[in-house]
C-alpha cells in the first residue's frame, strides 16, 4: 500500500479534468464515503458519480487554498532556539465526537528522544475547539504536577493557538 501511494503521486490525471493536482487521495476518500453510504444507508453510487464528486471537491479545495493569505514561515532565530532549550516541549491533541473527547499530551525535552505521555477523557464537551482547549489544560496541569516551570505548548489547532 505504501509503495502504491508513492507511485500514485506521480500519475497524471487523464483525461484532463481541469484539476492541477493528483486526485488519488480524493478518489480514495469518495470511494470510502460511497462504501459507507452503501453499507449503512443502502445508497448506491456509480463510478462516474464518485469521480465527478472527487474532481469537484478537489477543485473547490484548491480554489479555497488560493484565497488564503500567504504565510511566511522563517527559520527560528538563535534567540528562539535558546528559549526552546530552556523549557520542555508539550505536544497536546484531542479527539472529539458528540460531547465526548479524548485528550493527550506528550512531554519531551528539546533535542532528546525520550518522552512522557498522559491521556484523559472528558464528557460534556460542546465542540472540537473546546476539546483542544481541554487538551491544553491537561498539558498545563500535568506540567505543573511534574514541577515543569517552562513549557512550550505545541498544538495542531491553529485557531485556538
ZADO-1210 file (C-alpha; in nm, 4 decimals, padded with zeros to 6 digits):
<atoms>
<atom x="00.0000" y="00.0000" z="00.0000" code="UNK" pos="1"/>
<atom x="00.2833" y="00.2395" z="00.0848" code="UNK" pos="2"/>
<atom x="00.4531" y="00.1759" z="-00.2485" code="UNK" pos="3"/>
<atom x="00.1239" y="00.2201" z="-00.4319" code="UNK" pos="4"/>
<atom x="00.0629" y="00.5568" z="-00.2655" code="UNK" pos="5"/>
<atom x="00.4135" y="00.6726" z="-00.3605" code="UNK" pos="6"/>
<atom x="00.3526" y="00.5733" z="-00.7228" code="UNK" pos="7"/>
<atom x="00.0083" y="00.7356" z="-00.7322" code="UNK" pos="8"/>
<atom x="00.1659" y="01.0752" z="-00.6601" code="UNK" pos="9"/>
<atom x="00.3452" y="01.0526" z="-00.9946" code="UNK" pos="10"/>
<atom x="00.0339" y="00.9873" z="-01.2039" code="UNK" pos="11"/>
<atom x="-00.1142" y="01.2458" z="-01.4374" code="UNK" pos="12"/>
<atom x="-00.4911" y="01.2952" z="-01.4424" code="UNK" pos="13"/>
<atom x="-00.6253" y="01.1599" z="-01.7734" code="UNK" pos="14"/>
<atom x="-00.8406" y="01.2689" z="-01.9341" code="UNK" pos="15"/>
<atom x="-00.7649" y="01.6271" z="-01.8319" code="UNK" pos="16"/>
<atom x="-01.0022" y="01.7189" z="-01.5518" code="UNK" pos="17"/>
<atom x="-00.9100" y="02.0828" z="-01.5074" code="UNK" pos="18"/>
<atom x="-00.7544" y="01.9937" z="-01.1743" code="UNK" pos="19"/>
<atom x="-00.3822" y="02.0656" z="-01.1382" code="UNK" pos="20"/>
<atom x="-00.3139" y="01.8218" z="-00.8560" code="UNK" pos="21"/>
<atom x="-00.3244" y="01.4431" z="-00.8160" code="UNK" pos="22"/>
<atom x="-00.6740" y="01.3109" z="-00.7500" code="UNK" pos="23"/>
<atom x="-00.5895" y="00.9726" z="-00.5975" code="UNK" pos="24"/>
<atom x="-00.6477" y="01.0837" z="-00.2385" code="UNK" pos="25"/>
<atom x="-00.9792" y="01.2458" z="-00.3334" code="UNK" pos="26"/>
<atom x="-01.0867" y="00.9333" z="-00.5194" code="UNK" pos="27"/>
<atom x="-00.9942" y="00.7082" z="-00.2261" code="UNK" pos="28"/>
<atom x="-01.1872" y="00.9343" z="00.0101" code="UNK" pos="29"/>
<atom x="-01.5042" y="00.9391" z="-00.2008" code="UNK" pos="30"/>
<atom x="-01.4876" y="00.5631" z="-00.2641" code="UNK" pos="31"/>
<atom x="-01.4736" y="00.5241" z="00.1156" code="UNK" pos="32"/>
<atom x="-01.7713" y="00.7580" z="00.1613" code="UNK" pos="33"/>
<atom x="-01.9705" y="00.5745" z="-00.1098" code="UNK" pos="34"/>
<atom x="-01.8889" y="00.2435" z="00.0602" code="UNK" pos="35"/>
<atom x="-02.0122" y="00.3706" z="00.3971" code="UNK" pos="36"/>
<atom x="-02.3325" y="00.5084" z="00.2424" code="UNK" pos="37"/>
<atom x="-02.3910" y="00.1749" z="00.0689" code="UNK" pos="38"/>
<atom x="-02.3352" y="-00.0301" z="00.3840" code="UNK" pos="39"/>
<atom x="-02.5182" y="00.1930" z="00.6306" code="UNK" pos="40"/>
<atom x="-02.7725" y="00.3688" z="00.4103" code="UNK" pos="41"/>
<atom x="-02.8369" y="00.1370" z="00.1135" code="UNK" pos="42"/>
<atom x="-02.7367" y="00.4186" z="-00.1243" code="UNK" pos="43"/>
<atom x="-02.5619" y="00.3198" z="-00.4457" code="UNK" pos="44"/>
<atom x="-02.3254" y="00.5484" z="-00.6380" code="UNK" pos="45"/>
<atom x="-02.1869" y="00.4831" z="-00.9837" code="UNK" pos="46"/>
<atom x="-01.8151" y="00.5052" z="-01.0523" code="UNK" pos="47"/>
<atom x="-01.8858" y="00.8155" z="-01.2604" code="UNK" pos="48"/>
<atom x="-02.0691" y="00.9813" z="-00.9680" code="UNK" pos="49"/>
<atom x="-01.7716" y="00.9144" z="-00.7402" code="UNK" pos="50"/>
<atom x="-01.5170" y="01.0506" z="-00.9891" code="UNK" pos="51"/>
<atom x="-01.7225" y="01.3638" z="-01.0620" code="UNK" pos="52"/>
<atom x="-01.7674" y="01.4324" z="-00.6895" code="UNK" pos="53"/>
<atom x="-01.3938" y="01.3808" z="-00.6235" code="UNK" pos="54"/>
<atom x="-01.2946" y="01.6194" z="-00.9051" code="UNK" pos="55"/>
<atom x="-01.5477" y="01.8811" z="-00.7948" code="UNK" pos="56"/>
<atom x="-01.4371" y="01.8732" z="-00.4308" code="UNK" pos="57"/>
<atom x="-01.0669" y="01.8784" z="-00.5245" code="UNK" pos="58"/>
<atom x="-01.1259" y="02.1890" z="-00.7387" code="UNK" pos="59"/>
<atom x="-01.3245" y="02.3545" z="-00.4592" code="UNK" pos="60"/>
<atom x="-01.0469" y="02.2810" z="-00.2096" code="UNK" pos="61"/>
<atom x="-00.7776" y="02.4154" z="-00.4453" code="UNK" pos="62"/>
<atom x="-00.9782" y="02.7352" z="-00.5050" code="UNK" pos="63"/>
<atom x="-01.0194" y="02.7854" z="-00.1289" code="UNK" pos="64"/>
<atom x="-00.6452" y="02.7395" z="-00.0748" code="UNK" pos="65"/>
<atom x="-00.5667" y="03.0084" z="-00.3302" code="UNK" pos="66"/>
<atom x="-00.7838" y="03.2555" z="-00.1372" code="UNK" pos="67"/>
<atom x="-00.5914" y="03.2055" z="00.1873" code="UNK" pos="68"/>
<atom x="-00.3357" y="03.4737" z="00.2705" code="UNK" pos="69"/>
<atom x="00.0214" y="03.3695" z="00.2083" code="UNK" pos="70"/>
<atom x="00.2053" y="03.2950" z="00.5299" code="UNK" pos="71"/>
<atom x="00.5775" y="03.3196" z="00.5659" code="UNK" pos="72"/>
<atom x="00.7461" y="03.0686" z="00.7869" code="UNK" pos="73"/>
<atom x="01.1052" y="03.1525" z="00.8582" code="UNK" pos="74"/>
<atom x="01.3782" y="02.9684" z="01.0352" code="UNK" pos="75"/>
<atom x="01.3818" y="03.0020" z="01.4127" code="UNK" pos="76"/>
<atom x="01.6148" y="03.2766" z="01.5264" code="UNK" pos="77"/>
<atom x="01.9029" y="03.1882" z="01.7601" code="UNK" pos="78"/>
<atom x="01.7095" y="03.3691" z="02.0344" code="UNK" pos="79"/>
<atom x="01.4043" y="03.1458" z="01.9780" code="UNK" pos="80"/>
<atom x="01.6200" y="02.8322" z="01.9727" code="UNK" pos="81"/>
<atom x="01.7801" y="02.9346" z="02.3028" code="UNK" pos="82"/>
<atom x="01.4367" y="02.9833" z="02.4621" code="UNK" pos="83"/>
<atom x="01.3236" y="02.6404" z="02.3440" code="UNK" pos="84"/>
<atom x="01.6310" y="02.4768" z="02.5026" code="UNK" pos="85"/>
<atom x="01.5294" y="02.6251" z="02.8386" code="UNK" pos="86"/>
<atom x="01.1865" y="02.4587" z="02.8581" code="UNK" pos="87"/>
<atom x="01.0074" y="02.1330" z="02.7953" code="UNK" pos="88"/>
<atom x="00.8030" y="02.0701" z="02.4806" code="UNK" pos="89"/>
<atom x="00.4416" y="01.9693" z="02.5449" code="UNK" pos="90"/>
<atom x="00.2567" y="01.8313" z="02.2416" code="UNK" pos="91"/>
<atom x="-00.1207" y="01.8346" z="02.3001" code="UNK" pos="92"/>
<atom x="-00.4118" y="01.6978" z="02.0987" code="UNK" pos="93"/>
<atom x="-00.7752" y="01.5974" z="02.1356" code="UNK" pos="94"/>
<atom x="-01.0326" y="01.3874" z="01.9552" code="UNK" pos="95"/>
<atom x="-01.3966" y="01.4940" z="01.9877" code="UNK" pos="96"/>
<atom x="-01.7276" y="01.3331" z="01.8982" code="UNK" pos="97"/>
<atom x="-02.0762" y="01.4038" z="02.0291" code="UNK" pos="98"/>
<atom x="-01.9902" y="01.5766" z="02.3575" code="UNK" pos="99"/>
<atom x="-01.7133" y="01.3288" z="02.4463" code="UNK" pos="100"/>
<atom x="-01.3444" y="01.3839" z="02.3906" code="UNK" pos="101"/>
<atom x="-01.0180" y="01.2042" z="02.4373" code="UNK" pos="102"/>
<atom x="-00.7177" y="01.4103" z="02.5445" code="UNK" pos="103"/>
<atom x="-00.3489" y="01.3547" z="02.5284" code="UNK" pos="104"/>
<atom x="-00.0173" y="01.5228" z="02.5817" code="UNK" pos="105"/>
<atom x="00.3429" y="01.4205" z="02.5361" code="UNK" pos="106"/>
<atom x="00.6330" y="01.5842" z="02.7148" code="UNK" pos="107"/>
<atom x="00.9759" y="01.5931" z="02.5562" code="UNK" pos="108"/>
<atom x="01.2925" y="01.7776" z="02.6418" code="UNK" pos="109"/>
<atom x="01.4318" y="01.9631" z="02.3402" code="UNK" pos="110"/>
<atom x="01.6893" y="01.7668" z="02.1420" code="UNK" pos="111"/>
<atom x="01.6037" y="01.4499" z="02.3406" code="UNK" pos="112"/>
<atom x="01.4213" y="01.1422" z="02.2109" code="UNK" pos="113"/>
<atom x="01.2713" y="01.0239" z="02.5405" code="UNK" pos="114"/>
<atom x="00.9091" y="01.1202" z="02.6077" code="UNK" pos="115"/>
<atom x="00.6428" y="01.1026" z="02.8770" code="UNK" pos="116"/>
<atom x="00.2762" y="01.0749" z="02.7820" code="UNK" pos="117"/>
<atom x="-00.0507" y="01.1266" z="02.9627" code="UNK" pos="118"/>
<atom x="-00.4093" y="01.0840" z="02.8475" code="UNK" pos="119"/>
<atom x="-00.7563" y="01.1596" z="02.9668" code="UNK" pos="120"/>
<atom x="-01.1167" y="01.1883" z="02.8581" code="UNK" pos="121"/>
<atom x="-01.3985" y="01.4272" z="02.9286" code="UNK" pos="122"/>
<atom x="-01.7755" y="01.4297" z="02.8780" code="UNK" pos="123"/>
<atom x="-01.9974" y="01.7290" z="02.8066" code="UNK" pos="124"/>
<atom x="-01.7537" y="01.8985" z="02.5708" code="UNK" pos="125"/>
<atom x="-01.9531" y="02.1076" z="02.3205" code="UNK" pos="126"/>
<atom x="-01.7080" y="02.1276" z="02.0276" code="UNK" pos="127"/>
<atom x="-01.3774" y="02.0137" z="01.8814" code="UNK" pos="128"/>
<atom x="-01.2269" y="02.3539" z="01.9679" code="UNK" pos="129"/>
<atom x="-01.3321" y="02.3116" z="02.3309" code="UNK" pos="130"/>
<atom x="-01.1760" y="01.9636" z="02.3298" code="UNK" pos="131"/>
<atom x="-00.8463" y="02.1118" z="02.2095" code="UNK" pos="132"/>
<atom x="-00.8666" y="02.3705" z="02.4889" code="UNK" pos="133"/>
<atom x="-00.9150" y="02.0890" z="02.7416" code="UNK" pos="134"/>
<atom x="-00.6077" y="01.9151" z="02.5982" code="UNK" pos="135"/>
<atom x="-00.4041" y="02.2314" z="02.6567" code="UNK" pos="136"/>
<atom x="-00.5368" y="02.2481" z="03.0111" code="UNK" pos="137"/>
<atom x="-00.4382" y="01.8830" z="03.0647" code="UNK" pos="138"/>
<atom x="-00.0879" y="01.9609" z="02.9375" code="UNK" pos="139"/>
<atom x="-00.0509" y="02.2608" z="03.1677" code="UNK" pos="140"/>
<atom x="-00.1865" y="02.0735" z="03.4709" code="UNK" pos="141"/>
<atom x="00.0466" y="01.7801" z="03.4046" code="UNK" pos="142"/>
<atom x="00.3416" y="02.0157" z="03.3586" code="UNK" pos="143"/>
<atom x="00.2652" y="02.1806" z="03.6930" code="UNK" pos="144"/>
<atom x="00.2319" y="01.8435" z="03.8679" code="UNK" pos="145"/>
<atom x="00.5733" y="01.7444" z="03.7289" code="UNK" pos="146"/>
<atom x="00.7313" y="02.0684" z="03.8516" code="UNK" pos="147"/>
<atom x="00.7905" y="02.1966" z="03.4985" code="UNK" pos="148"/>
<atom x="00.8017" y="02.5757" z="03.5078" code="UNK" pos="149"/>
<atom x="00.8948" y="02.6461" z="03.1452" code="UNK" pos="150"/>
<atom x="00.6762" y="02.4694" z="02.8902" code="UNK" pos="151"/>
<atom x="00.6333" y="02.5202" z="02.5166" code="UNK" pos="152"/>
<atom x="00.2836" y="02.4092" z="02.4118" code="UNK" pos="153"/>
<atom x="00.2539" y="02.2658" z="02.0629" code="UNK" pos="154"/>
<atom x="-00.0887" y="02.2031" z="01.9107" code="UNK" pos="155"/>
<atom x="-00.2215" y="02.1393" z="01.5624" code="UNK" pos="156"/>
<atom x="-00.5243" y="02.3551" z="01.6458" code="UNK" pos="157"/>
<atom x="-00.4066" y="02.6776" z="01.4840" code="UNK" pos="158"/>
<atom x="-00.7384" y="02.8521" z="01.5514" code="UNK" pos="159"/>
<atom x="-00.7013" y="02.8042" z="01.9250" code="UNK" pos="160"/>
<atom x="-00.3332" y="02.8966" z="01.9377" code="UNK" pos="161"/>
</atoms>
